[in-house]
Amino acid sequence: PLLMEQVIQVAVLCLLGALVTLLLKKGSPETALLLSLGIGVAALLFLLQDAEEIVSFLGELMERTAVPQEVFLPLFKTIGIALVARTGSDLCRDAGESALASLVETAGSFCAVLVSLPLLRAVLSLLLELM
């Protein structure tokens, strides 16, 4: 499907899910949370159908620019970590656990820094060579 159609489909799925979870929250908050999580997973799986095109483009970008994989890989991993941390944090907040949400955000930041260390080391090495 076209990209606009995908966004509309995901938005409608999430909006309907939000309405149903809102109705369920009063009687069964656990079921509402599970439904919300299920809808999130379904939306993500729907979007991942076209992920091959993105991965292919990123591979082509790495080949054509002759930039080493060590530079691109931390960037890709950091983006993934940010998306997972944001989603996990939002789910914790929806469950009423703001302290856990903050912990997920902190863990995401920590992991992003760890994943970026090889890139930071390469930049440091380059700077030291220039001096």
Residue pairs with C-beta under 8 A, 6 or more apart in sequence:
1 9
6 46
6 47
6 50
9 46
10 43
10 46
10 47
13 39
13 42
13 43
13 46
14 39
14 40
14 43
17 35
17 36
17 39
18 36
20 35
21 32
21 33
21 35
21 36
21 39
22 32
24 31
24 32
24 35
25 32
29 95
33 91
33 94
33 95
36 91
36 94
37 91
40 87
40 91
58 72
58 76
61 72
62 69
62 72
70 118
70 119
70 122
71 119
71 122
73 118
74 115
74 116
74 117
74 118
74 119
75 119
77 115
78 112
78 115
78 116
81 108
81 111
81 112
81 115
82 108
82 112
84 108
85 104
85 105
85 107
85 108
85 109
85 111
86 105
86 108
88 101
88 104
88 108
89 101
89 102
89 104
89 105
89 108
90 101
92 98
92 100
92 101
92 104
93 101
